[in-house]
């Protein structure tokens, strides 16, 4: 789950950068942000072509929805909040939205500060687990 949360963050950041560079509308970014959860958990039918080229992947999202709908709701709540604020994300306005997402990620991965460019995978896993 922790890897998927980090992938979700990276996907949203990438979508913001791409949409900002290519002058897309806030609706395009909003759709990308909302779709990022589906992408990370294996459902790629709504992925934009710049974002993803996967076709056959295991779709864990339906399993999550059926087994633990509260988990799905807890994942989607901050993502929907970000999507509602897509205009400010495109305008490079720092806000509590970004800090909220980072706080949620920190809470999920155990409050450990993590460098995404760890050279040693074992050390990265140790940081996450301790």
C-alpha positions, -999 to +999 in steps of 0.1 A: +000+000+000+028+024+009+043+021-026+010+028-042+005+059-021+039+072-032+031+063-068-002+082-064+017+113-052+042+110-081+014+106-106-004+137-094+028+158-094+036+146-129+001+154-141+003+189-126+037+195-143+025+182-177-008+201-177+010+233-167+037+230-194+012+223-221-014+249-210-043+226-205-074+236-186-081+229-149-108+203-160-081+183-177-059+183-146-090+176-124-097+145-145-061+133-143-060+137-105-093+118-100-081+091-124-047+087-107-062+064-080-076+042-107-043+042-126-022+033-095-045+004-086-046-011-121-076+003-139-063+021-170-094+026-192-095+064-185-058+071-185-046+099-207-021+088-234+007+109-220+001+094-186-001+057-192+002+031-219-007+000-199-036-021-211-035-054-192-029-049-155-044-064-125-073-042-113-071-041-075-095-012-072-127-033-075-114-056-049-106-027-025-141-013-031-158-046-023-136-057+006-130-024+023-152+005+011-139+027+040-103+023+027-115+034-007-132+064+008-101+073+028-080+072-003-104+092-024-111+120+001-078+138-002-076+131-039-110+147-045-099+177-024-069+181-046-090+178-077-113+205-065-083+228-062-068+220-096-069+257-107-045+268-079-023+238-086-019+249-122-011+285-111+018+274-088+000+288-058+013+272-026-015+263-003-026+240+024-038+215-002-002+205-010+007+204+027-024+184+035-014+157+009+021+156+022+008+153+057-015+124+048+014+106+029+037+111+059+010+097+082+005+067+060+041+058+057+047+061+094+059+097+098+093+089+084+110+114+062+118+096+030+142+105+002+127+092-030+161+087-045+175+062-020+204+044-035+200+013-014+165-003-016+171-021+017+178+011+035+147+027+021+126-002+033+142+000+067+133+037+069+097+029+060+094+001+085+111+018+115 
